[in-house]
Every structure is written in C-alpha cells, then in structure tokens.
Amino acid sequence: VSTPDPALLDTDVASVLYRARLFQRMAPARLVGVVADRPLAISVITLGEASYGALSRKWSVRRTAEMLAFYTDTYLARSAAVVTAVDSAGHRGFHDGDGQRFRWPSVCGGGETRTLARLLKGCLVAATLAA
Amino acid sequence: VATAEADFGAEPSEELAVQRRAHYLAQVRAQGEHLRTGAEILASPRDSADPPSDEELLAFLDVIYDARRVDA
C-alpha cells in the first residue's frame, strides 16, 4: 500500500484541525476526507499568522507556547522557521531559509497554499478548505 | 517579485512533482521523524494546560482574517 501524497495545509485548515482537536469536535467530513490519510505539513506562513494572532490577542506565554508547540510538533515545522515566524509576527513579514523575503499577506491573500506549493515546486500537495 | 517569478515561476511536471514528494517523505523518514496524518491529529488527546475558549479561538482567527483584508 503506497503512502498518500503529503499535504501542505493552509492556515485555515490547520486552524480547523487545531480547534477540532482542542474541543474534541468533528472536523467537516469533506475536509477529513482530504486529510485523514495524508501526511500533513504547514509552512512558515501559517506559523507567522498563528504567532501574529496570538500576539494580537495578547495570549499568555503558556497558551502561545502550547499552540505553537502543537503546530510545530504536529506538522514537523522546523525550529528555525518557528523563530523566524515569531520574530517577524509583529511586523508581518519574514524571510524564508534562503533569505527570500515574503510579506505574508501578499502571499496569503487568495491562495496562500497554492502559491506556496508552487514555490515548493510540487514538493507537497496543497490542501485548502476549498479543496 | 521578479526574482520569485524567475526562480519559482515554472510549474513542475507531474512526474517531477511525484519525485519531489517521494524525496521529501524519504528525507523525513531519514531524520527519524513521522509526518502525522489528519486522522492521527484528530485522534490525539487534548493536552493543553491553558486552552483558549472557543470564542477566543474564533477571535484569534478573526484577527488573522482582518490583517489579510487590511493588507490585501
């Protein structure tokens, strides 16, 4: 049996899964059908958005750390990406590992994950709520 | 933007994409790591000592959506 292609989640899907797990709720069936058997990953963009959301809502250090730990442990986001995302969340822009600078709303707006999947040159399959 | 288009603009062929996905998974395995599936994530126990309320989590998402709209 071959492993299904891995999926790169956008922030919305990652958040739906985070919320469903946190509150032990059912995720939308259509979404589960897409992600249930796929190995899942997220991008530094999603980490940046999550960091920005936590900072803006003035989450406690513990709550923020737990949320980011869930994202990084669950999706194997690399620690360097986390540091970059958190450091840059305040001004909403960051660099990728090669020094390419992204201003994340321009990447996220209207098709973040598809854009990133293309940037990754087909490394991952994009999974979005619209999938 | 021009640099990004020059570097990343070409869509990969499906054959190349399959190779890259396989390479990515092989790299993860070689590092002794395991990418979790959606089913595994949803089945994992809740372990937060300071979880946000459902309302706070929705407010958290609203902040992100608002920022996207402002910067779009």
N, CA and C atoms of all chains as a GROMACS GRO file, in nm:
protein
  609
    1VAL      N    1   0.085  -0.119   0.000
    1VAL     CA    2   0.000   0.000   0.000
    1VAL      C    3   0.089   0.124   0.000
    2SER      N    4   0.073   0.212  -0.097
    2SER     CA    5   0.157   0.330  -0.104
    2SER      C    6   0.103   0.439  -0.012
    3THR      N    7   0.195   0.522   0.037
    3THR     CA    8   0.156   0.632   0.123
    3THR      C    9   0.092   0.742   0.039
    4PRO      N   10  -0.022   0.795   0.081
    4PRO     CA   11  -0.080   0.906   0.006
    4PRO      C   12   0.015   1.024   0.003
    5ASP      N   13   0.002   1.106  -0.099
    5ASP     CA   14   0.088   1.223  -0.108
    5ASP      C   15   0.070   1.311   0.014
    6PRO      N   16   0.181   1.368   0.063
    6PRO     CA   17   0.169   1.462   0.175
    6PRO      C   18   0.094   1.586   0.132
    7ALA      N   19   0.034   1.654   0.229
    7ALA     CA   20  -0.042   1.775   0.200
    7ALA      C   21   0.014   1.892   0.280
    8LEU      N   22   0.025   2.006   0.213
    8LEU     CA   23   0.062   2.130   0.280
    8LEU      C   24  -0.066   2.203   0.316
    9LEU      N   25  -0.091   2.217   0.443
    9LEU     CA   26  -0.215   2.281   0.489
    9LEU      C   27  -0.203   2.432   0.486
   10ASP      N   28  -0.309   2.498   0.451
   10ASP     CA   29  -0.309   2.643   0.470
   10ASP      C   30  -0.352   2.673   0.615
   11THR      N   31  -0.345   2.799   0.651
   11THR     CA   32  -0.371   2.839   0.788
   11THR      C   33  -0.513   2.802   0.831
   12ASP      N   34  -0.607   2.817   0.740
   12ASP     CA   35  -0.746   2.788   0.775
   12ASP      C   36  -0.765   2.640   0.810
   13VAL      N   37  -0.709   2.554   0.730
   13VAL     CA   38  -0.723   2.410   0.756
   13VAL      C   39  -0.649   2.370   0.883
   14ALA      N   40  -0.527   2.423   0.898
   14ALA     CA   41  -0.452   2.392   1.021
   14ALA      C   42  -0.531   2.438   1.144
   15SER      N   43  -0.598   2.552   1.132
   15SER     CA   44  -0.676   2.604   1.244
   15SER      C   45  -0.799   2.518   1.271
   16VAL      N   46  -0.862   2.470   1.166
   16VAL     CA   47  -0.978   2.383   1.184
   16VAL      C   48  -0.938   2.255   1.259
   17LEU      N   49  -0.825   2.199   1.221
   17LEU     CA   50  -0.779   2.077   1.288
   17LEU      C   51  -0.739   2.106   1.433
   18TYR      N   52  -0.675   2.221   1.454
   18TYR     CA   53  -0.637   2.260   1.590
   18TYR      C   54  -0.760   2.274   1.679
   19ARG      N   55  -0.860   2.340   1.624
   19ARG     CA   56  -0.984   2.364   1.700
   19ARG      C   57  -1.060   2.233   1.724
   20ALA      N   58  -1.066   2.150   1.622
   20ALA     CA   59  -1.138   2.022   1.637
   20ALA      C   60  -1.072   1.935   1.742
   21ARG      N   61  -0.940   1.933   1.744
   21ARG     CA   62  -0.869   1.852   1.843
   21ARG      C   63  -0.884   1.913   1.982
   22LEU      N   64  -0.874   2.045   1.988
   22LEU     CA   65  -0.879   2.112   2.118
   22LEU      C   66  -1.013   2.091   2.186
   23PHE      N   67  -1.118   2.096   2.108
   23PHE     CA   68  -1.252   2.084   2.166
   23PHE      C   69  -1.315   1.948   2.139
   24GLN      N   70  -1.233   1.856   2.089
   24GLN     CA   71  -1.279   1.719   2.065
   24GLN      C   72  -1.407   1.719   1.982
   25ARG      N   73  -1.402   1.795   1.874
   25ARG     CA   74  -1.517   1.806   1.787
   25ARG      C   75  -1.487   1.739   1.653
   26MET      N   76  -1.592   1.713   1.582
   26MET     CA   77  -1.577   1.657   1.448
   26MET      C   78  -1.534   1.768   1.353
   27ALA      N   79  -1.435   1.739   1.272
   27ALA     CA   80  -1.400   1.830   1.164
   27ALA      C   81  -1.496   1.806   1.048
   28PRO      N   82  -1.511   1.904   0.960
   28PRO     CA   83  -1.600   1.885   0.845
   28PRO      C   84  -1.564   1.758   0.768
   29ALA      N   85  -1.666   1.679   0.735
   29ALA     CA   86  -1.643   1.548   0.674
   29ALA      C   87  -1.565   1.560   0.543
   30ARG      N   88  -1.596   1.663   0.467
   30ARG     CA   89  -1.528   1.678   0.338
   30ARG      C   90  -1.378   1.704   0.358
   31LEU      N   91  -1.349   1.783   0.460
   31LEU     CA   92  -1.209   1.810   0.490
   31LEU      C   93  -1.140   1.684   0.541
   32VAL      N   94  -1.205   1.613   0.629
   32VAL     CA   95  -1.146   1.489   0.681
   32VAL      C   96  -1.116   1.394   0.566
   33GLY      N   97  -1.205   1.391   0.468
   33GLY     CA   98  -1.183   1.304   0.354
   33GLY      C   99  -1.055   1.337   0.279
   34VAL      N  100  -1.016   1.464   0.284
   34VAL     CA  101  -0.895   1.506   0.213
   34VAL      C  102  -0.770   1.478   0.296
   35VAL      N  103  -0.778   1.501   0.426
   35VAL     CA  104  -0.655   1.499   0.508
   35VAL      C  105  -0.638   1.375   0.593
   36ALA      N  106  -0.740   1.291   0.607
   36ALA     CA  107  -0.735   1.182   0.704
   36ALA      C  108  -0.612   1.092   0.685
   37ASP      N  109  -0.585   1.054   0.563
   37ASP     CA  110  -0.477   0.957   0.540
   37ASP      C  111  -0.349   1.019   0.488
   38ARG      N  112  -0.349   1.151   0.473
   38ARG     CA  113  -0.230   1.216   0.417
   38ARG      C  114  -0.136   1.262   0.529
   39PRO      N  115  -0.005   1.244   0.510
   39PRO     CA  116   0.090   1.311   0.599
   39PRO      C  117   0.077   1.462   0.579
   40LEU      N  118   0.073   1.537   0.689
   40LEU     CA  119   0.041   1.679   0.679
   40LEU      C  120   0.158   1.768   0.722
   41ALA      N  121   0.167   1.882   0.658
   41ALA     CA  122   0.271   1.979   0.692
   41ALA      C  123   0.212   2.118   0.682
   42ILE      N  124   0.278   2.213   0.746
   42ILE     CA  125   0.240   2.354   0.734
   42ILE      C  126   0.362   2.434   0.693
   43SER      N  127   0.341   2.557   0.657
   43SER     CA  128   0.450   2.643   0.614
   43SER      C  129   0.482   2.746   0.721
   44VAL      N  130   0.593   2.815   0.697
   44VAL     CA  131   0.630   2.924   0.786
   44VAL      C  132   0.526   3.036   0.781
   45ILE      N  133   0.453   3.044   0.672
   45ILE     CA  134   0.348   3.146   0.661
   45ILE      C  135   0.242   3.121   0.768
   46THR      N  136   0.201   2.997   0.781
   46THR     CA  137   0.099   2.964   0.881
   46THR      C  138   0.151   2.990   1.023
   47LEU      N  139   0.277   2.955   1.046
   47LEU     CA  140   0.334   2.984   1.178
   47LEU      C  141   0.336   3.134   1.205
   48GLY      N  142   0.367   3.210   1.102
   48GLY     CA  143   0.367   3.356   1.119
   48GLY      C  144   0.230   3.410   1.150
   49GLU      N  145   0.130   3.359   1.079
   49GLU     CA  146  -0.006   3.406   1.104
   49GLU      C  147  -0.052   3.366   1.245
   50ALA      N  148  -0.025   3.243   1.284
   50ALA     CA  149  -0.066   3.198   1.417
   50ALA      C  150   0.004   3.280   1.525
   51SER      N  151   0.131   3.309   1.503
   51SER     CA  152   0.205   3.390   1.600
   51SER      C  153   0.146   3.530   1.609
   52TYR      N  154   0.117   3.585   1.495
   52TYR     CA  155   0.058   3.719   1.491
   52TYR      C  156  -0.077   3.721   1.562
   53GLY      N  157  -0.159   3.619   1.537
   53GLY     CA  158  -0.290   3.613   1.602
   53GLY      C  159  -0.277   3.605   1.754
   54ALA      N  160  -0.184   3.524   1.802
   54ALA     CA  161  -0.166   3.510   1.946
   54ALA      C  162  -0.114   3.639   2.009
   55LEU      N  163  -0.020   3.704   1.939
   55LEU     CA  164   0.033   3.831   1.991
   55LEU      C  165  -0.076   3.938   1.993
   56SER      N  166  -0.153   3.943   1.887
   56SER     CA  167  -0.258   4.045   1.878
   56SER      C  168  -0.365   4.027   1.984
   57ARG      N  169  -0.395   3.900   2.014
   57ARG     CA  170  -0.498   3.871   2.114
   57ARG      C  171  -0.438   3.867   2.254
   58LYS      N  172  -0.311   3.896   2.264
   58LYS     CA  173  -0.241   3.901   2.394
   58LYS      C  174  -0.258   3.769   2.471
   59TRP      N  175  -0.236   3.661   2.402
   59TRP     CA  176  -0.239   3.532   2.468
   59TRP      C  177  -0.125   3.523   2.568
   60SER      N  178  -0.145   3.446   2.670
   60SER     CA  179  -0.038   3.426   2.768
   60SER      C  180   0.077   3.351   2.701
   61VAL      N  181   0.192   3.361   2.766
   61VAL     CA  182   0.310   3.291   2.714
   61VAL      C  183   0.282   3.141   2.707
   62ARG      N  184   0.218   3.088   2.810
   62ARG     CA  185   0.191   2.944   2.813
   62ARG      C  186   0.098   2.904   2.698
   63ARG      N  187  -0.009   2.980   2.682
   63ARG     CA  188  -0.106   2.946   2.577
   63ARG      C  189  -0.042   2.956   2.439
   64THR      N  190   0.036   3.063   2.420
   64THR     CA  191   0.103   3.081   2.290
   64THR      C  192   0.202   2.967   2.265
   65ALA      N  193   0.278   2.933   2.368
   65ALA     CA  194   0.378   2.827   2.353
   65ALA      C  195   0.311   2.693   2.324
   66GLU      N  196   0.199   2.666   2.390
   66GLU     CA  197   0.128   2.541   2.366
   66GLU      C  198   0.074   2.534   2.224
   67MET      N  199   0.020   2.645   2.178
   67MET     CA  200  -0.034   2.646   2.042
   67MET      C  201   0.077   2.627   1.940
   68LEU      N  202   0.188   2.700   1.958
   68LEU     CA  203   0.297   2.688   1.862
   68LEU      C  204   0.362   2.550   1.871
   69ALA      N  205   0.367   2.495   1.992
   69ALA     CA  206   0.423   2.360   2.007
   69ALA      C  207   0.336   2.258   1.934
   70PHE      N  208   0.205   2.276   1.943
   70PHE     CA  209   0.116   2.185   1.870
   70PHE      C  210   0.146   2.194   1.720
   71TYR      N  211   0.155   2.316   1.670
   71TYR     CA  212   0.179   2.332   1.527
   71TYR      C  213   0.315   2.273   1.487
   72THR      N  214   0.416   2.304   1.564
   72THR     CA  215   0.550   2.261   1.523
   72THR      C  216   0.568   2.111   1.543
   73ASP      N  217   0.517   2.057   1.653
   73ASP     CA  218   0.533   1.913   1.677
   73ASP      C  219   0.446   1.831   1.583
   74THR      N  220   0.326   1.880   1.560
   74THR     CA  221   0.232   1.804   1.478
   74THR      C  222   0.275   1.803   1.333
   75TYR      N  223   0.320   1.917   1.287
   75TYR     CA  224   0.349   1.929   1.144
   75TYR      C  225   0.498   1.932   1.114
   76LEU      N  226   0.580   1.906   1.216
   76LEU     CA  227   0.724   1.899   1.197
   76LEU      C  228   0.782   2.025   1.136
   77ALA      N  229   0.724   2.138   1.172
   77ALA     CA  230   0.784   2.263   1.126
   77ALA      C  231   0.920   2.278   1.195
   78ARG      N  232   1.014   2.326   1.122
   78ARG     CA  233   1.149   2.333   1.176
   78ARG      C  234   1.164   2.450   1.273
   79SER      N  235   1.250   2.428   1.371
   79SER     CA  236   1.264   2.530   1.475
   79SER      C  237   1.309   2.664   1.419
   80ALA      N  238   1.395   2.661   1.318
   80ALA     CA  239   1.441   2.786   1.259
   80ALA      C  240   1.324   2.864   1.200
   81ALA      N  241   1.232   2.791   1.141
   81ALA     CA  242   1.116   2.858   1.082
   81ALA      C  243   1.029   2.918   1.192
   82VAL      N  244   1.019   2.848   1.304
   82VAL     CA  245   0.939   2.899   1.414
   82VAL      C  246   0.997   3.029   1.466
   83VAL      N  247   1.126   3.030   1.489
   83VAL     CA  248   1.191   3.150   1.539
   83VAL      C  249   1.169   3.266   1.441
   84THR      N  250   1.185   3.239   1.316
   84THR     CA  251   1.166   3.343   1.215
   84THR      C  252   1.023   3.394   1.218
   85ALA      N  253   0.929   3.302   1.228
   85ALA     CA  254   0.788   3.341   1.225
   85ALA      C  255   0.753   3.424   1.347
   86VAL      N  256   0.798   3.381   1.464
   86VAL     CA  257   0.765   3.452   1.586
   86VAL      C  258   0.832   3.588   1.588
   87ASP      N  259   0.956   3.593   1.548
   87ASP     CA  260   1.029   3.720   1.548
   87ASP      C  261   0.966   3.821   1.455
   88SER      N  262   0.907   3.773   1.350
   88SER     CA  263   0.856   3.863   1.248
   88SER      C  264   0.707   3.887   1.258
   89ALA      N  265   0.640   3.820   1.349
   89ALA     CA  266   0.494   3.830   1.354
   89ALA      C  267   0.450   3.973   1.380
   90GLY      N  268   0.530   4.046   1.455
   90GLY     CA  269   0.491   4.182   1.489
   90GLY      C  270   0.482   4.273   1.369
   91HIS      N  271   0.569   4.253   1.272
   91HIS     CA  272   0.562   4.341   1.154
   91HIS      C  273   0.515   4.266   1.030
   92ARG      N  274   0.470   4.146   1.049
   92ARG     CA  275   0.402   4.070   0.944
   92ARG      C  276   0.485   4.060   0.816
   93GLY      N  277   0.602   4.012   0.834
   93GLY     CA  278   0.684   3.983   0.718
   93GLY      C  279   0.800   3.898   0.763
   94PHE      N  280   0.851   3.814   0.680
   94PHE     CA  281   0.965   3.734   0.723
   94PHE      C  282   1.038   3.676   0.603
   95HIS      N  283   1.152   3.619   0.634
   95HIS     CA  284   1.236   3.562   0.531
   95HIS      C  285   1.226   3.410   0.536
   96ASP      N  286   1.238   3.349   0.422
   96ASP     CA  287   1.247   3.203   0.424
   96ASP      C  288   1.392   3.165   0.447
   97GLY      N  289   1.421   3.036   0.442
   97GLY     CA  290   1.555   2.989   0.474
   97GLY      C  291   1.661   3.036   0.378
   98ASP      N  292   1.622   3.078   0.260
   98ASP     CA  293   1.720   3.122   0.162
   98ASP      C  294   1.733   3.274   0.156
   99GLY      N  295   1.668   3.340   0.251
   99GLY     CA  296   1.677   3.485   0.253
   99GLY      C  297   1.575   3.556   0.166
  100GLN      N  298   1.490   3.478   0.102
  100GLN     CA  299   1.383   3.538   0.022
  100GLN      C  300   1.281   3.600   0.117
  101ARG      N  301   1.252   3.728   0.098
  101ARG     CA  302   1.160   3.792   0.192
  101ARG      C  303   1.018   3.786   0.141
  102PHE      N  304   0.928   3.742   0.227
  102PHE     CA  305   0.786   3.742   0.195
  102PHE      C  306   0.715   3.838   0.288
  103ARG      N  307   0.630   3.918   0.234
  103ARG     CA  308   0.538   3.996   0.317
  103ARG      C  309   0.410   3.915   0.317
  104TRP      N  310   0.381   3.848   0.429
  104TRP     CA  311   0.290   3.735   0.420
  104TRP      C  312   0.152   3.763   0.368
  105PRO      N  313   0.093   3.882   0.390
  105PRO     CA  314  -0.041   3.898   0.333
  105PRO      C  315  -0.041   3.888   0.181
  106SER      N  316   0.068   3.933   0.119
  106SER     CA  317   0.070   3.927  -0.026
  106SER      C  318   0.081   3.783  -0.075
  107VAL      N  319   0.136   3.700   0.010
  107VAL     CA  320   0.144   3.559  -0.025
  107VAL      C  321   0.016   3.488   0.015
  108CYS      N  322  -0.036   3.524   0.134
  108CYS     CA  323  -0.152   3.453   0.187
  108CYS      C  324  -0.279   3.490   0.113
  109GLY      N  325  -0.290   3.615   0.076
  109GLY     CA  326  -0.417   3.660   0.020
  109GLY      C  327  -0.452   3.584  -0.108
  110GLY      N  328  -0.564   3.517  -0.103
  110GLY     CA  329  -0.614   3.450  -0.221
  110GLY      C  330  -0.527   3.339  -0.273
  111GLY      N  331  -0.512   3.238  -0.197
  111GLY     CA  332  -0.443   3.119  -0.248
  111GLY      C  333  -0.306   3.098  -0.191
  112GLU      N  334  -0.293   3.129  -0.063
  112GLU     CA  335  -0.164   3.113   0.003
  112GLU      C  336  -0.102   2.977  -0.023
  113THR      N  337  -0.179   2.874   0.003
  113THR     CA  338  -0.119   2.742  -0.002
  113THR      C  339  -0.087   2.698  -0.144
  114ARG      N  340  -0.172   2.736  -0.236
  114ARG     CA  341  -0.140   2.701  -0.374
  114ARG      C  342  -0.013   2.772  -0.418
  115THR      N  343   0.001   2.898  -0.375
  115THR     CA  344   0.122   2.971  -0.409
  115THR      C  345   0.244   2.904  -0.348
  116LEU      N  346   0.231   2.866  -0.222
  116LEU     CA  347   0.345   2.804  -0.156
  116LEU      C  348   0.378   2.669  -0.216
  117ALA      N  349   0.275   2.594  -0.250
  117ALA     CA  350   0.301   2.464  -0.312
  117ALA      C  351   0.378   2.483  -0.443
  118ARG      N  352   0.345   2.592  -0.513
  118ARG     CA  353   0.418   2.618  -0.636
  118ARG      C  354   0.561   2.661  -0.605
  119LEU      N  355   0.575   2.741  -0.500
  119LEU     CA  356   0.710   2.782  -0.461
  119LEU      C  357   0.794   2.661  -0.424
  120LEU      N  358   0.728   2.562  -0.365
  120LEU     CA  359   0.800   2.442  -0.327
  120LEU      C  360   0.817   2.346  -0.444
  121LYS      N  361   0.777   2.392  -0.560
  121LYS     CA  362   0.797   2.316  -0.684
  121LYS      C  363   0.738   2.176  -0.674
  122GLY      N  364   0.615   2.172  -0.626
  122GLY     CA  365   0.547   2.043  -0.626
  122GLY      C  366   0.589   1.950  -0.516
  123CYS      N  367   0.660   2.001  -0.419
  123CYS     CA  368   0.705   1.914  -0.309
  123CYS      C  369   0.585   1.856  -0.235
  124LEU      N  370   0.483   1.938  -0.217
  124LEU     CA  371   0.367   1.893  -0.141
  124LEU      C  372   0.240   1.921  -0.220
  125VAL      N  373   0.138   1.851  -0.183
  125VAL     CA  374   0.006   1.876  -0.239
  125VAL      C  375  -0.062   1.982  -0.153
  126ALA      N  376  -0.128   2.076  -0.215
  126ALA     CA  377  -0.195   2.180  -0.138
  126ALA      C  378  -0.333   2.131  -0.090
  127ALA      N  379  -0.362   2.155   0.034
  127ALA     CA  380  -0.495   2.125   0.088
  127ALA      C  381  -0.553   2.252   0.145
  128THR      N  382  -0.664   2.293   0.094
  128THR     CA  383  -0.729   2.412   0.146
  128THR      C  384  -0.874   2.380   0.175
  129LEU      N  385  -0.940   2.471   0.240
  129LEU     CA  386  -1.081   2.449   0.270
  129LEU      C  387  -1.163   2.440   0.143
  130ALA      N  388  -1.113   2.498   0.036
  130ALA     CA  389  -1.186   2.492  -0.089
  130ALA      C  390  -1.158   2.365  -0.167
  131ALA      N  391  -1.065   2.284  -0.118
  131ALA     CA  392  -1.026   2.162  -0.192
  131ALA      C  393  -1.142   2.064  -0.201
  132VAL      N  394   0.955   4.044  -0.643
  132VAL     CA  395   0.856   3.965  -0.716
  132VAL      C  396   0.918   3.907  -0.842
  133ALA      N  397   0.996   3.988  -0.909
  133ALA     CA  398   1.058   3.940  -1.033
  133ALA      C  399   1.149   3.821  -1.004
  134THR      N  400   1.221   3.831  -0.890
  134THR     CA  401   1.310   3.722  -0.855
  134THR      C  402   1.231   3.595  -0.828
  135ALA      N  403   1.120   3.611  -0.754
  135ALA     CA  404   1.040   3.494  -0.722
  135ALA      C  405   0.985   3.430  -0.849
  136GLU      N  406   0.941   3.513  -0.942
  136GLU     CA  407   0.887   3.457  -1.065
  136GLU      C  408   0.996   3.387  -1.145
  137ALA      N  409   1.113   3.447  -1.142
  137ALA     CA  410   1.222   3.387  -1.218
  137ALA      C  411   1.264   3.254  -1.156
  138ASP      N  412   1.262   3.250  -1.024
  138ASP     CA  413   1.308   3.129  -0.956
  138ASP      C  414   1.203   3.020  -0.950
  139PHE      N  415   1.079   3.061  -0.932
  139PHE     CA  416   0.977   2.962  -0.898
  139PHE      C  417   0.859   2.960  -0.995
  140GLY      N  418   0.870   3.037  -1.101
  140GLY     CA  419   0.752   3.053  -1.185
  140GLY      C  420   0.711   2.928  -1.261
  141ALA      N  421   0.804   2.843  -1.296
  141ALA     CA  422   0.770   2.729  -1.380
  141ALA      C  423   0.699   2.621  -1.298
  142GLU      N  424   0.589   2.575  -1.348
  142GLU     CA  425   0.520   2.464  -1.282
  142GLU      C  426   0.599   2.336  -1.308
  143PRO      N  427   0.613   2.251  -1.207
  143PRO     CA  428   0.683   2.125  -1.231
  143PRO      C  429   0.593   2.028  -1.307
  144SER      N  430   0.655   1.938  -1.375
  144SER     CA  431   0.576   1.832  -1.438
  144SER      C  432   0.524   1.741  -1.328
  145GLU      N  433   0.419   1.667  -1.357
  145GLU     CA  434   0.364   1.576  -1.256
  145GLU      C  435   0.467   1.471  -1.217
  146GLU      N  436   0.544   1.426  -1.314
  146GLU     CA  437   0.646   1.325  -1.284
  146GLU      C  438   0.748   1.382  -1.186
  147LEU      N  439   0.790   1.505  -1.211
  147LEU     CA  440   0.888   1.569  -1.123
  147LEU      C  441   0.827   1.593  -0.985
  148ALA      N  442   0.699   1.633  -0.982
  148ALA     CA  443   0.633   1.657  -0.855
  148ALA      C  444   0.626   1.529  -0.773
  149VAL      N  445   0.596   1.418  -0.837
  149VAL     CA  446   0.591   1.288  -0.767
  149VAL      C  447   0.728   1.256  -0.709
  150GLN      N  448   0.832   1.279  -0.787
  150GLN     CA  449   0.968   1.252  -0.739
  150GLN      C  450   1.000   1.339  -0.617
  151ARG      N  451   0.957   1.464  -0.624
  151ARG     CA  452   0.990   1.555  -0.514
  151ARG      C  453   0.913   1.520  -0.388
  152ARG      N  454   0.789   1.479  -0.404
  152ARG     CA  455   0.712   1.437  -0.286
  152ARG      C  456   0.774   1.313  -0.222
  153ALA      N  457   0.816   1.219  -0.307
  153ALA     CA  458   0.880   1.098  -0.255
  153ALA      C  459   1.011   1.133  -0.185
  154HIS      N  460   1.085   1.226  -0.243
  154HIS     CA  461   1.211   1.269  -0.184
  154HIS      C  462   1.187   1.336  -0.048
  155TYR      N  463   1.083   1.418  -0.044
  155TYR     CA  464   1.050   1.487   0.080
  155TYR      C  465   1.017   1.386   0.191
  156LEU      N  466   0.932   1.289   0.158
  156LEU     CA  467   0.896   1.189   0.259
  156LEU      C  468   1.017   1.106   0.300
  157ALA      N  469   1.104   1.075   0.205
  157ALA     CA  470   1.225   0.999   0.237
  157ALA      C  471   1.314   1.078   0.332
  158GLN      N  472   1.322   1.209   0.309
  158GLN     CA  473   1.402   1.294   0.398
  158GLN      C  474   1.345   1.292   0.540
  159VAL      N  475   1.214   1.301   0.550
  159VAL     CA  476   1.150   1.300   0.682
  159VAL      C  477   1.181   1.168   0.753
  160ARG      N  478   1.167   1.058   0.681
  160ARG     CA  479   1.194   0.927   0.740
  160ARG      C  480   1.341   0.914   0.780
  161ALA      N  481   1.429   0.964   0.696
  161ALA     CA  482   1.573   0.955   0.724
  161ALA      C  483   1.610   1.030   0.850
  162GLN      N  484   1.532   1.133   0.882
  162GLN     CA  485   1.557   1.209   1.004
  162GLN      C  486   1.489   1.145   1.124
  163GLY      N  487   1.431   1.028   1.102
  163GLY     CA  488   1.366   0.958   1.212
  163GLY      C  489   1.236   1.023   1.256
  164GLU      N  490   1.176   1.101   1.167
  164GLU     CA  491   1.052   1.170   1.202
  164GLU      C  492   0.934   1.112   1.127
  165HIS      N  493   0.818   1.149   1.174
  165HIS     CA  494   0.695   1.095   1.116
  165HIS      C  495   0.596   1.207   1.097
  166LEU      N  496   0.558   1.230   0.974
  166LEU     CA  497   0.454   1.329   0.948
  166LEU      C  498   0.320   1.268   0.983
  167ARG      N  499   0.247   1.334   1.070
  167ARG     CA  500   0.119   1.278   1.114
  167ARG      C  501   0.009   1.303   1.012
  168THR      N  502  -0.081   1.211   1.008
  168THR     CA  503  -0.196   1.226   0.918
  168THR      C  504  -0.306   1.303   0.990
  169GLY      N  505  -0.405   1.344   0.913
  169GLY     CA  506  -0.519   1.414   0.974
  169GLY      C  507  -0.589   1.328   1.077
  170ALA      N  508  -0.604   1.200   1.047
  170ALA     CA  509  -0.671   1.110   1.142
  170ALA      C  510  -0.593   1.100   1.272
  171GLU      N  511  -0.461   1.093   1.262
  171GLU     CA  512  -0.378   1.085   1.383
  171GLU      C  513  -0.388   1.213   1.466
  172ILE      N  514  -0.391   1.325   1.397
  172ILE     CA  515  -0.400   1.453   1.468
  172ILE      C  516  -0.533   1.464   1.541
  173LEU      N  517  -0.640   1.430   1.472
  173LEU     CA  518  -0.773   1.444   1.532
  173LEU      C  519  -0.793   1.346   1.646
  174ALA      N  520  -0.722   1.233   1.642
  174ALA     CA  521  -0.738   1.132   1.747
  174ALA      C  522  -0.646   1.157   1.866
  175SER      N  523  -0.553   1.252   1.851
  175SER     CA  524  -0.458   1.275   1.960
  175SER      C  525  -0.528   1.346   2.076
  176PRO      N  526  -0.483   1.316   2.199
  176PRO     CA  527  -0.551   1.373   2.315
  176PRO      C  528  -0.524   1.522   2.330
  177ARG      N  529  -0.621   1.590   2.385
  177ARG     CA  530  -0.604   1.732   2.418
  177ARG      C  531  -0.512   1.740   2.538
  178ASP      N  532  -0.410   1.822   2.529
  178ASP     CA  533  -0.310   1.825   2.636
  178ASP      C  534  -0.274   1.967   2.678
  179SER      N  535  -0.365   2.061   2.657
  179SER     CA  536  -0.332   2.199   2.689
  179SER      C  537  -0.367   2.232   2.834
  180ALA      N  538  -0.274   2.302   2.899
  180ALA     CA  539  -0.299   2.347   3.036
  180ALA      C  540  -0.366   2.485   3.039
  181ASP      N  541  -0.362   2.554   2.926
  181ASP     CA  542  -0.421   2.688   2.920
  181ASP      C  543  -0.488   2.707   2.784
  182PRO      N  544  -0.590   2.627   2.758
  182PRO     CA  545  -0.653   2.634   2.625
  182PRO      C  546  -0.737   2.760   2.609
  183PRO      N  547  -0.741   2.814   2.489
  183PRO     CA  548  -0.834   2.925   2.464
  183PRO      C  549  -0.976   2.872   2.464
  184SER      N  550  -1.068   2.959   2.497
  184SER     CA  551  -1.209   2.920   2.482
  184SER      C  552  -1.242   2.916   2.333
  185ASP      N  553  -1.354   2.856   2.303
  185ASP     CA  554  -1.396   2.853   2.163
  185ASP      C  555  -1.412   2.995   2.110
  186GLU      N  556  -1.468   3.084   2.193
  186GLU     CA  557  -1.487   3.223   2.150
  186GLU      C  558  -1.353   3.291   2.126
  187GLU      N  559  -1.257   3.265   2.214
  187GLU     CA  560  -1.126   3.328   2.198
  187GLU      C  561  -1.056   3.274   2.073
  188LEU      N  562  -1.073   3.147   2.046
  188LEU     CA  563  -1.011   3.091   1.927
  188LEU      C  564  -1.070   3.153   1.800
  189LEU      N  565  -1.199   3.178   1.802
  189LEU     CA  566  -1.261   3.244   1.687
  189LEU      C  567  -1.211   3.388   1.674
  190ALA      N  568  -1.193   3.455   1.787
  190ALA     CA  569  -1.139   3.592   1.783
  190ALA      C  570  -0.996   3.591   1.730
  191PHE      N  571  -0.921   3.492   1.767
  191PHE     CA  572  -0.784   3.473   1.718
  191PHE      C  573  -0.785   3.461   1.565
  192LEU      N  574  -0.877   3.383   1.512
  192LEU     CA  575  -0.887   3.368   1.367
  192LEU      C  576  -0.933   3.497   1.301
  193ASP      N  577  -1.023   3.569   1.368
  193ASP     CA  578  -1.072   3.695   1.313
  193ASP      C  579  -0.958   3.795   1.297
  194VAL      N  580  -0.867   3.798   1.394
  194VAL     CA  581  -0.752   3.889   1.386
  194VAL      C  582  -0.670   3.859   1.261
  195ILE      N  583  -0.652   3.732   1.235
  195ILE     CA  584  -0.574   3.693   1.117
  195ILE      C  585  -0.648   3.733   0.989
  196TYR      N  586  -0.778   3.706   0.986
  196TYR     CA  587  -0.854   3.742   0.867
  196TYR      C  588  -0.855   3.893   0.845
  197ASP      N  589  -0.870   3.968   0.955
  197ASP     CA  590  -0.871   4.114   0.943
  197ASP      C  591  -0.740   4.165   0.886
  198ALA      N  592  -0.630   4.109   0.932
  198ALA     CA  593  -0.499   4.153   0.884
  198ALA      C  594  -0.485   4.124   0.734
  199ARG      N  595  -0.538   4.012   0.692
  199ARG     CA  596  -0.531   3.981   0.549
  199ARG      C  597  -0.609   4.084   0.468
  200ARG      N  598  -0.725   4.121   0.519
  200ARG     CA  599  -0.808   4.216   0.445
  200ARG      C  600  -0.741   4.352   0.437
  201VAL      N  601  -0.681   4.394   0.548
  201VAL     CA  602  -0.617   4.524   0.552
  201VAL      C  603  -0.501   4.530   0.454
  202ASP      N  604  -0.427   4.421   0.448
  202ASP     CA  605  -0.305   4.421   0.367
  202ASP      C  606  -0.326   4.373   0.225
  203ALA      N  607  -0.447   4.329   0.194
  203ALA     CA  608  -0.472   4.275   0.058
  203ALA      C  609  -0.466   4.387  -0.044
   0.00000   0.00000   0.00000
